[in-house]
């Protein structure tokens, strides 16, 4: 389970909906990739960071499920990208997260999405991902 970096929980469940906190590319509490993404970046170099952040968000969501439940649908995903002015491939970078969720959940992993450029993110992370998921019983 992702380790909170402040006074919050990794995910919160209300009814059959799970809302994750924003997740950065941390492993065991340690940020694995840092820094703003350059305007002329080869986005492939950030695949690992995006997939790690997305995996953390999915793990947090799954941590709210009871035995016999599954993620019925990723309802929405917000991908925050710390990038230099002039960076314009936000959607392509966010596709790494969408592709990760598709690999994990099939069509249920694809929902609405926003790819948002920002100046900075917590801990100088290059990416932060937040998910909203619908949970369903396997019965």
Secondary structure, 3 states (H helix, E strand, C coil): CCCCCCCCCCEEEECCEEEECCEECEECCEECCCCCECCCCCHHHHHHHHHHHHHHHHHHHHCCCCCCEEEEEEEEEEEEEEECCCCCCHHHHHHHHHHHHHHHHHHHHCCEEEEEEECCCHHHCCEEEEEEEEEEECC
